[in-house]
């Protein structure tokens, strides 16, 4: 689960609910070394598992997870452990599907539609989870709208000593903008 109980409204630096998970495990098993790692998961928001976005809610969720981990660890027996484990590594590659960016008119229409839908849900008193999902769709639509950020093109070497063209969106600092670039939009200068 993403550590986003406090989400973007919080101006504090925090490890969110995993802090309380680690604390509970170490309190229960003092010799434990605890690392919290998500892995390659997406759309695993805690919004459906908390009542609000406070440190109390983060602590409640974190301790619940910690209790579950401790219970599972304490239920293990010697037969659950082996000293002859073989680790294997595999490597492969996949072809990524390039993003298809909407036209300016489509992006603006998508943003209007997302905002209208969000406002309708809000007016109906929709529960927090689905309302937050709709709000996140507005955020995503804003990123695809030319009225938010700056669409720009940057010339970059494409590895063959000639120049390619990369479409980027700039949101504040230049260093962050490179993470927002999509390599799949690389095209020939010809």
Secondary structure in CASP SS format (residue, H / E / C, confidence):
PFRMAT SS
TARGET T0000
AUTHOR 0000-0000-0000
METHOD secondary structure of the structure
MODEL  1
X C 1.00
X C 1.00
X C 1.00
X C 1.00
X C 1.00
X C 1.00
X C 1.00
X C 1.00
X C 1.00
X C 1.00
X C 1.00
X C 1.00
X C 1.00
X C 1.00
X C 1.00
X C 1.00
X H 1.00
X H 1.00
X H 1.00
X H 1.00
X H 1.00
X H 1.00
X H 1.00
X H 1.00
X H 1.00
X H 1.00
X H 1.00
X H 1.00
X C 1.00
X C 1.00
X C 1.00
X C 1.00
X C 1.00
X C 1.00
X C 1.00
X C 1.00
X C 1.00
X C 1.00
X C 1.00
X C 1.00
X C 1.00
X C 1.00
X C 1.00
X C 1.00
X C 1.00
X H 1.00
X H 1.00
X H 1.00
X C 1.00
X C 1.00
X C 1.00
X C 1.00
X C 1.00
X C 1.00
X H 1.00
X H 1.00
X H 1.00
X H 1.00
X H 1.00
X H 1.00
X H 1.00
X H 1.00
X H 1.00
X H 1.00
X H 1.00
X H 1.00
X H 1.00
X H 1.00
X H 1.00
X H 1.00
X H 1.00
X H 1.00
X H 1.00
X H 1.00
X C 1.00
X C 1.00
X C 1.00
X H 1.00
X H 1.00
X H 1.00
X C 1.00
X C 1.00
X C 1.00
X C 1.00
X C 1.00
X C 1.00
X C 1.00
X C 1.00
X C 1.00
X C 1.00
X C 1.00
X C 1.00
X C 1.00
X C 1.00
X C 1.00
X C 1.00
X C 1.00
X C 1.00
X C 1.00
X C 1.00
X C 1.00
X C 1.00
X C 1.00
X H 1.00
X H 1.00
X H 1.00
X H 1.00
X H 1.00
X H 1.00
X H 1.00
X H 1.00
X H 1.00
X H 1.00
X H 1.00
X H 1.00
X H 1.00
X H 1.00
X H 1.00
X H 1.00
X H 1.00
X H 1.00
X H 1.00
X H 1.00
X C 1.00
X C 1.00
X C 1.00
X C 1.00
X H 1.00
X H 1.00
X H 1.00
X H 1.00
X H 1.00
X H 1.00
X H 1.00
X H 1.00
X H 1.00
X H 1.00
X H 1.00
X H 1.00
X H 1.00
X H 1.00
X H 1.00
X H 1.00
X C 1.00
X C 1.00
X C 1.00
X C 1.00
X C 1.00
X C 1.00
X E 1.00
X E 1.00
X E 1.00
X E 1.00
X E 1.00
X E 1.00
X E 1.00
X E 1.00
X C 1.00
X C 1.00
X C 1.00
X C 1.00
X C 1.00
X E 1.00
X E 1.00
X E 1.00
X E 1.00
X E 1.00
X E 1.00
X E 1.00
X E 1.00
X C 1.00
X C 1.00
X C 1.00
X H 1.00
X H 1.00
X H 1.00
X H 1.00
X H 1.00
X H 1.00
X H 1.00
X C 1.00
X C 1.00
X H 1.00
X H 1.00
X H 1.00
X C 1.00
X E 1.00
X E 1.00
X C 1.00
X C 1.00
END
